Amino acid sequence: MKDGSRLGTVCDAEIDTNTASLTAIIIYGRLKFLGIMGREDDIVIGWKDIEVIGEDTILVNYQECYKPRRKKGFFSSIFSGD
């Protein structure tokens, strides 16, 4: 990402057991309709895409298209057909 948006919370990591090195961090996909409809796809960010690891933030260079959720009211989303 180049715009500073929040992708989510790091929930898992991939580690290469042969070299004992971190290869990727995983951000679980967002819940769909309170989890009843499952989750969106997980976001996997490779080690080469991590720019800075801070105390409470990780800055990444993430190229894949990412659409933040639109904030709509419950009833307006039902009647608009989205």
C-alpha positions, 0 to 999 in steps of 0.5 A: 500500500502506498496510501497508509491505510490499515490492512488489519492485524497480523494473526499468523506468520510463515517461517522457513524451518530450514533457515529459521527465518520469517518468510511472510506475515498473514492478516486474516480476512475480514468477517462477512456479515458477523462471520455467518457468511465466512471470511474474505481471503487472507492477505499474505505479505512476503518478507521482501515487502515489509519496509519497517517494523515498529513498536505498534505498526508494520509498514509494508509495500503491498501492491495487490489491489485492496478495497476498503469497506464502504460504510453504509447503513444496513437498510440502505445496503438492502434496498440498493441491491449491493 
